[in-house]
Amino acid sequence: AGNTFIMPRAVNAQQAGLGVRAWFESLPPISRTLALLILLFTIAGNYGIISPLSLALLWQPVIKKFEIWRLVTNFFFLGKLNFNFLIHMIWIIQHSCPLESQTFQFEPADYLWMLCVCGGLLIVSTFFTGFVINGVPLIMAIIYVWSRNFPEQQVSLYGLVKLQSFYLPWAFTGISMLMGQSIVPDLTGIAVGHAYYFLADVYPLQAGRRLIPTPALLKNWLADIGIRGIAPPPREVERAGAPQGFRSFQGRGRRLQD
């Protein structure tokens, strides 16, 4: 996908460590935190530091033992530490970071709210899919929302085929099928990503009102911990009261009222 976030070159081991740290710190804060949590929990689960079952969305412990962390931790485990894990970590960097730093550049809370909405929809979907781990569907939902915001961007599929980013989620699903993997997680993520896209973009454009506005509490909390969007240009300020445009095909950034 895009080449916005590229690992810096280094000359020696010390520079390599500093280079990786500088690169990691340059990532948008929400995407950086998401990638770090997935990395840490997946490593911890594979090396026996914590049990993957303690991360899974199991309803009996949630309801009877009030283990509510499972509602969140089920998104932070990607299974075995293999090539598939590496690919999904790369996908987070390639697709979550541009969404946060460009589409949601004026209000990072909107991006965190997008993750919360997609996470909530995925939890509801578990009553139909039976999934207890939802890391892959969440990543696929992110990729789908990204593809809707950058539909005209040309991407290279493993250096073999070039295609428009609009078709990327379906290409990834096709590859999963060719590799003999279940495509249900991919399709679930695509469905959830489209549901968010419809609720956040299509419906407000057609109905003139928003169904899932970002809570002010979330915006205030992020501001309190120092996560703020960039100042909008004067043109965006002037348009703050104007009707919402069809921004999902712009890949630029949300207006102030989004």
Residue pairs with C-beta under 8 A, 6 or more apart in sequence:
1 91
1 94
1 95
1 153
1 155
1 156
1 165
1 168
2 94
2 98
2 150
2 153
2 155
4 94
4 97
4 98
4 101
5 23
5 26
5 27
5 93
5 94
5 97
7 19
7 20
7 23
8 19
8 20
8 22
8 23
9 19
10 16
10 18
10 19
10 20
24 32
25 32
27 35
27 93
27 97
28 96
28 97
28 100
28 101
28 108
29 108
29 227
30 96
30 100
30 108
30 111
30 112
30 115
30 227
31 92
31 93
31 96
31 97
31 99
31 100
34 92
34 96
34 115
35 89
35 92
35 93
35 96
37 76
38 75
38 76
38 77
38 78
38 89
38 92
38 135
39 89
40 76
41 50
41 55
41 73
41 76
41 77
42 76
42 77
42 78
42 79
42 81
42 85
42 135
43 49
43 81
44 50
45 51
45 52
45 55
45 77
46 80
46 81
52 77
52 133
54 70
54 73
55 70
55 73
55 74
55 76
55 77
55 133
56 70
56 74
56 77
56 132
56 133
57 70
57 71
57 74
57 123
57 126
57 131
57 132
57 133
57 134
58 70
58 132
61 67
61 70
62 68
62 70
62 71
71 123
72 119
74 132
74 133
74 134
74 135
75 119
75 122
75 134
75 135
75 138
76 135
77 133
77 135
78 84
78 85
78 88
78 89
78 135
78 136
79 85
79 133
79 135
84 181
88 135
88 136
88 139
91 139
91 142
91 143
92 139
92 142
95 139
95 142
95 143
95 146
96 142
96 146
98 146
98 150
99 111
99 114
99 142
99 145
99 146
99 149
100 108
100 111
102 149
102 251
102 252
102 253
103 111
103 149
103 247
103 251
103 252
103 253
103 254
104 110
104 111
104 114
104 229
104 253
104 254
105 229
105 230
105 253
105 254
106 229
106 230
106 232
106 236
106 253
106 254
106 255
106 256
107 214
107 219
107 229
107 254
107 256
107 258
108 222
108 227
108 228
108 229
109 214
109 218
109 219
109 221
109 222
109 227
110 214
110 254
110 258
112 218
112 222
113 212
113 214
113 215
113 218
114 145
114 196
114 200
115 138
115 142
116 218
117 196
117 199
117 200
117 212
118 138
118 141
118 142
118 145
118 192
118 193
118 196
119 134
119 138
121 192
121 195
121 196
122 131
122 134
122 137
122 138
122 141
122 188
122 189
122 192
123 134
125 131
125 137
125 188
125 191
125 192
126 132
126 134
129 184
129 188
131 137
131 185
131 188
134 185
136 185
136 186
136 189
137 185
137 186
137 188
137 189
137 192
138 189
139 189
140 169
140 172
140 173
140 185
140 186
140 188
140 189
140 190
140 193
141 189
141 190
141 192
141 193
141 196
142 193
143 168
143 169
143 172
143 189
143 193
144 169
144 189
144 190
144 192
144 193
144 194
144 197
145 193
145 196
145 197
146 165
147 165
147 166
147 167
147 168
147 169
148 166
148 193
148 197
148 201
148 248
148 249
149 247
149 248
149 249
149 250
149 251
150 165
150 251
151 164
151 165
151 166
151 249
151 251
152 164
152 165
152 166
152 249
152 251
153 164
153 165
153 251
154 162
154 163
154 164
154 165
155 162
155 163
155 164
155 165
155 168
156 162
157 163
157 168
157 171
157 175
161 171
163 171
169 186
169 189
169 190
169 193
170 190
172 186
173 183
173 186
173 187
173 190
176 182
176 183
176 186
177 183
196 212
197 248
199 211
199 212
200 210
200 212
201 246
201 247
201 248
202 248
203 210
203 211
204 210
204 211
204 244
205 244
205 246
208 243
222 228
232 253
232 255
232 256
236 253
236 255
236 256
237 256
239 255
239 256
240 255
240 256
240 257
241 257
242 255
244 255
244 257
244 258
245 255
247 253
247 254
247 255
247 258
